[in-house]
Amino acid sequence: MERRDGKAYLAEDPGAFALVREQIDVLLARGRRATLAATARALPIGRQQWRNLLHSVTLRGWREFKGELVTEEDGVTPVRFGPEVIDAATYKRLQDRLKELEGGERAEREDAHQLSGMVLCSQGCKMNGGLSRRKQRLYKCKHGHGSIMAHLIEPLVYAEFRTKHGDEPLYEVTYSGGVDHSADMADLAASRERVTKAVAKVDGPALETLVAKLNEIEATYARLEAEHDPEVTETWRRTDVLLWEAWDAATEDSRRSMLADWGCTVTVYPNGHPGGRVAIDWNTTQQEADSTEYETAA
């Protein structure tokens, strides 16, 4: 905090601001470390303080008092309490992400097994990662239909991926287009509500000022609404890299993504099953080679 003109303001700490932005990026990216608990570990504050900060308008550089946004004398414009940590669009994405987490969505555990979410028992039940009595990694049916050691199943999947798909080219996906003004429109809607409430309380020149402000807000909202078209085009670009090369150079998280992209599903059968204990299926989400949505790397 710092004081200027007899008022308190939030001073920018570049290191702290950068760390907060970095952890917000992790939270928005989902994945194994995208939980409130995991992202809070890197910060010098507790988990509840982190949760409160993420919900707070402080990230926009604003301030609340007793649950109400602190505004200028016009009752509309938010007081600039400090630098903007994240912009309106990121703030909206963050609030949506927090609702997902609070609604029951959970990021994968940091120690999740490599094939988590891809392994089923012969009855179609999901097999969760766990540990045996000897603390060895295994996959076990959540309804008790059996288990299998990780070292027996994971190498089979890796080997089949390289054999079946290793000589395929790696495609990179890019996203283009899309004009998303939803965050700015939400800000304008909130401002419009504040102006409307203020109009009912004043008269004279102040009323004229507020009406002019309301007209300005309405005009800006209408312009943004006309431009608002958040649909994004997905384009797959063929590279000169083969999948086996990408696999060998990939991190553990990247390998999981590659398996998921190719729709890896592993079914585990009881011992003595005629077709063997493990069946591996691939239901790829890659585009077909002759798709017009493909671009070839130069």
Wavefront OBJ file of the C-alpha trace (Angstrom):
o trace
v 0.000 0.000 0.000
v 1.085 3.590 -0.606
v -0.507 6.929 0.197
v -0.970 9.760 -2.299
v -2.995 12.910 -1.735
v -4.137 11.549 1.586
v -5.565 8.377 0.009
v -4.409 4.758 0.020
v -3.499 3.015 -3.230
v -2.176 -0.372 -4.211
v 1.462 -0.060 -5.262
v 2.709 -2.338 -8.020
v 5.218 -4.987 -7.034
v 6.448 -6.318 -10.414
v 7.553 -9.637 -8.934
v 4.306 -10.239 -7.070
v 2.144 -9.148 -10.007
v 4.062 -11.442 -12.363
v 3.679 -14.392 -9.981
v -0.067 -13.817 -9.639
v -0.483 -13.631 -13.426
v 1.587 -16.790 -13.857
v -0.549 -18.743 -11.385
v -3.756 -17.444 -12.985
v -2.458 -18.680 -16.354
v -1.914 -22.131 -14.816
v -5.432 -22.111 -13.390
v -6.936 -21.171 -16.756
v -4.850 -23.740 -18.625
v -6.421 -26.562 -16.584
v -4.311 -29.724 -16.399
v -2.728 -31.372 -13.410
v -1.733 -28.289 -11.454
v -4.819 -26.211 -12.191
v -6.452 -26.249 -8.770
v -6.772 -23.497 -6.209
v -4.656 -25.531 -3.810
v -1.860 -26.202 -6.295
v -1.681 -22.654 -7.638
v -1.659 -21.228 -4.103
v 1.465 -23.172 -3.123
v 3.765 -20.850 -5.060
v 2.344 -17.766 -3.331
v 3.217 -16.253 0.067
v -0.461 -16.325 1.079
v -2.858 -19.014 2.179
v -5.336 -20.843 -0.003
v -8.356 -18.906 1.306
v -6.588 -15.572 0.745
v -5.779 -16.701 -2.788
v -9.411 -17.649 -3.392
v -10.558 -14.256 -2.100
v -8.065 -12.442 -4.317
v -9.186 -14.340 -7.426
v -12.782 -13.308 -6.773
v -11.810 -9.743 -5.937
v -12.059 -6.688 -8.217
v -8.575 -5.837 -6.926
v -7.288 -7.757 -9.945
v -8.956 -5.114 -12.133
v -7.322 -2.314 -10.135
v -10.632 -1.493 -8.404
v -11.818 -1.647 -4.816
v -14.892 -2.777 -2.912
v -16.218 -1.531 0.419
v -18.780 -3.591 2.290
v -19.452 -5.558 -0.874
v -20.033 -2.501 -3.055
v -17.742 -1.247 -5.808
v -16.062 2.039 -4.829
v -16.857 4.603 -7.535
v -16.047 8.229 -8.306
v -18.454 11.002 -7.306
v -20.574 10.233 -10.364
v -21.461 6.909 -8.748
v -20.534 5.123 -11.949
v -16.829 5.162 -12.716
v -14.796 2.713 -10.576
v -12.070 4.376 -8.514
v -8.659 3.381 -9.843
v -7.272 1.846 -6.653
v -4.165 0.387 -8.266
v -2.679 -1.019 -11.494
v -4.729 -3.519 -13.487
v -3.319 -6.992 -12.795
v -5.404 -8.732 -15.487
v -7.664 -7.321 -18.181
v -11.446 -7.643 -18.422
v -11.374 -10.681 -20.730
v -8.970 -12.619 -18.494
v -10.977 -11.664 -15.414
v -14.156 -13.044 -16.975
v -12.420 -16.295 -17.979
v -11.097 -16.561 -14.428
v -14.551 -16.136 -12.865
v -15.944 -18.781 -15.237
v -13.107 -21.127 -14.288
v -13.739 -20.598 -10.569
v -17.409 -21.471 -11.092
v -16.361 -24.690 -12.819
v -14.119 -25.668 -9.921
v -16.712 -24.750 -7.323
v -19.311 -26.666 -9.316
v -17.370 -29.879 -8.893
v -14.826 -29.889 -11.720
v -11.409 -30.930 -10.488
v -8.040 -30.782 -12.133
v -6.072 -33.988 -12.257
v -3.828 -34.723 -9.321
v -0.223 -33.765 -9.803
v 0.738 -37.412 -9.216
v -1.930 -38.804 -11.550
v -0.922 -41.884 -13.526
v 0.021 -41.473 -17.166
v -3.104 -43.202 -18.488
v -5.555 -41.671 -16.014
v -8.978 -41.327 -17.580
v -8.137 -43.708 -20.437
v -8.380 -47.115 -18.723
v -11.604 -49.106 -18.317
v -12.337 -52.513 -16.834
v -14.130 -55.197 -18.845
v -17.442 -53.988 -17.370
v -16.886 -50.486 -18.714
v -16.032 -48.905 -15.375
v -13.300 -46.309 -15.071
v -10.068 -47.583 -13.535
v -8.423 -45.071 -11.242
v -4.741 -44.757 -10.488
v -3.616 -46.021 -7.114
v -0.931 -47.874 -5.191
v -0.608 -51.518 -4.272
v 0.196 -52.705 -0.764
v 3.838 -52.586 -1.768
v 3.418 -48.958 -2.900
v 3.665 -49.832 -6.586
v 1.544 -47.947 -9.103
v -1.539 -49.692 -10.440
v -4.915 -49.060 -12.052
v -7.935 -50.352 -10.186
v -11.636 -50.433 -11.003
v -13.588 -48.024 -8.829
v -16.295 -50.701 -8.457
v -13.907 -53.489 -7.506
v -13.794 -55.345 -10.841
v -10.067 -55.909 -10.671
v -6.789 -54.094 -11.103
v -3.592 -54.204 -13.137
v -0.066 -52.991 -12.422
v 0.988 -49.834 -14.231
v 4.267 -51.364 -15.404
v 2.311 -54.074 -17.243
v -0.032 -51.771 -19.143
v 1.767 -48.485 -19.796
v 4.666 -49.890 -21.887
v 2.140 -51.732 -24.082
v 0.304 -48.496 -24.839
v 3.512 -46.566 -25.529
v 4.842 -49.276 -27.838
v 1.581 -49.542 -29.791
v 1.361 -45.749 -30.164
v 4.844 -45.620 -31.694
v 4.177 -48.664 -33.893
v 0.759 -47.604 -35.178
v 1.145 -43.849 -35.319
v 4.853 -43.106 -35.013
v 5.391 -42.521 -38.746
v 2.427 -40.148 -38.975
v 3.288 -36.452 -39.294
v 2.714 -34.201 -36.314
v -0.036 -31.640 -36.827
v -0.168 -28.417 -34.868
v -3.511 -26.786 -34.235
v -3.935 -23.020 -34.418
v -6.976 -20.932 -33.648
v -7.951 -17.860 -35.623
v -10.809 -15.420 -35.838
v -13.260 -14.818 -33.071
v -14.121 -11.425 -31.618
v -15.141 -11.877 -28.003
v -16.371 -8.699 -26.341
v -18.288 -10.515 -23.599
v -16.040 -9.235 -20.797
v -16.209 -5.610 -21.921
v -19.950 -5.946 -22.437
v -20.305 -7.279 -18.897
v -18.376 -4.270 -17.590
v -20.623 -1.916 -19.560
v -23.758 -3.673 -18.319
v -22.588 -3.199 -14.734
v -21.826 0.476 -15.430
v -25.250 0.907 -17.004
v -26.863 -0.512 -13.887
v -24.905 1.873 -11.664
v -25.825 4.859 -13.835
v -29.501 3.886 -13.820
v -29.503 3.744 -10.017
v -27.693 7.088 -9.799
v -30.172 8.788 -12.168
v -32.998 8.113 -9.742
v -31.197 10.008 -6.965
v -30.183 13.296 -8.630
v -31.626 16.230 -10.551
v -30.386 19.288 -12.435
v -26.961 19.406 -14.131
v -25.880 16.172 -12.443
v -28.810 14.414 -14.079
v -27.804 15.713 -17.510
v -24.256 14.420 -16.965
v -25.518 10.986 -15.991
v -27.912 10.800 -18.930
v -25.049 11.703 -21.283
v -22.962 8.978 -19.632
v -25.791 6.486 -20.051
v -26.145 7.340 -23.747
v -22.403 6.867 -24.192
v -22.554 3.480 -22.504
v -25.522 2.398 -24.612
v -23.767 3.436 -27.832
v -20.581 1.597 -26.891
v -22.530 -1.489 -25.836
v -24.425 -1.518 -29.136
v -21.179 -1.252 -31.108
v -19.531 -4.088 -29.188
v -22.653 -6.237 -29.457
v -22.636 -5.784 -33.243
v -18.961 -6.802 -33.413
v -19.344 -9.688 -30.964
v -18.725 -12.952 -32.808
v -16.719 -15.324 -30.606
v -16.691 -18.299 -33.007
v -13.120 -19.454 -33.529
v -11.775 -21.350 -36.544
v -9.545 -24.329 -35.799
v -6.812 -25.061 -38.334
v -4.492 -28.067 -38.328
v -1.046 -27.456 -39.793
v 1.132 -30.351 -40.924
v 4.738 -30.195 -39.730
v 7.871 -32.039 -40.832
v 8.106 -33.761 -37.441
v 7.011 -37.384 -37.110
v 5.011 -38.471 -34.093
v 7.712 -40.810 -32.815
v 10.144 -37.882 -32.819
v 7.666 -35.697 -30.990
v 6.959 -38.525 -28.529
v 10.619 -39.063 -27.685
v 11.115 -35.342 -27.030
v 7.838 -34.816 -25.173
v 7.293 -34.236 -21.471
v 5.026 -36.533 -19.478
v 2.112 -34.076 -19.727
v 2.652 -33.703 -23.485
v 2.631 -37.476 -23.932
v -0.665 -37.712 -22.097
v -2.063 -35.051 -24.430
v -0.808 -36.958 -27.485
v -2.478 -40.155 -26.305
v -5.700 -38.258 -25.579
v -5.587 -36.566 -28.999
v -5.474 -39.989 -30.614
v -8.412 -41.177 -28.505
v -6.525 -43.805 -26.524
v -8.855 -46.168 -24.661
v -7.503 -49.199 -22.815
v -9.762 -52.047 -21.701
v -8.490 -54.448 -19.052
v -9.911 -57.993 -18.945
v -9.571 -60.680 -16.256
v -6.695 -63.164 -16.362
v -7.293 -65.926 -18.898
v -9.333 -63.807 -21.283
v -9.005 -65.354 -24.812
v -7.914 -62.078 -26.389
v -5.433 -61.227 -23.667
v -5.728 -58.961 -20.662
v -5.344 -55.646 -22.480
v -7.115 -54.248 -25.548
v -6.063 -50.847 -26.889
v -8.339 -48.781 -29.117
v -7.673 -45.482 -30.887
v -10.436 -43.062 -31.745
v -8.386 -40.204 -33.140
v -9.488 -36.574 -33.016
v -6.918 -35.697 -35.700
v -8.253 -34.314 -38.971
v -8.390 -36.522 -42.041
v -5.391 -36.042 -44.319
v -7.481 -34.721 -47.218
v -9.340 -32.197 -45.061
v -9.541 -28.677 -46.453
v -8.906 -27.406 -42.948
v -5.323 -28.607 -43.194
v -2.421 -26.357 -43.973
v 1.026 -27.663 -44.828
v 4.040 -26.166 -43.105
v 6.371 -24.346 -45.480
l 1 2 3 4 5 6 7 8 9 10 11 12 13 14 15 16 17 18 19 20 21 22 23 24 25 26 27 28 29 30 31 32 33 34 35 36 37 38 39 40 41 42 43 44 45 46 47 48 49 50 51 52 53 54 55 56 57 58 59 60 61 62 63 64 65 66 67 68 69 70 71 72 73 74 75 76 77 78 79 80 81 82 83 84 85 86 87 88 89 90 91 92 93 94 95 96 97 98 99 100 101 102 103 104 105 106 107 108 109 110 111 112 113 114 115 116 117 118 119 120 121 122 123 124 125 126 127 128 129 130 131 132 133 134 135 136 137 138 139 140 141 142 143 144 145 146 147 148 149 150 151 152 153 154 155 156 157 158 159 160 161 162 163 164 165 166 167 168 169 170 171 172 173 174 175 176 177 178 179 180 181 182 183 184 185 186 187 188 189 190 191 192 193 194 195 196 197 198 199 200 201 202 203 204 205 206 207 208 209 210 211 212 213 214 215 216 217 218 219 220 221 222 223 224 225 226 227 228 229 230 231 232 233 234 235 236 237 238 239 240 241 242 243 244 245 246 247 248 249 250 251 252 253 254 255 256 257 258 259 260 261 262 263 264 265 266 267 268 269 270 271 272 273 274 275 276 277 278 279 280 281 282 283 284 285 286 287 288 289 290 291 292 293 294 295 296 297 298
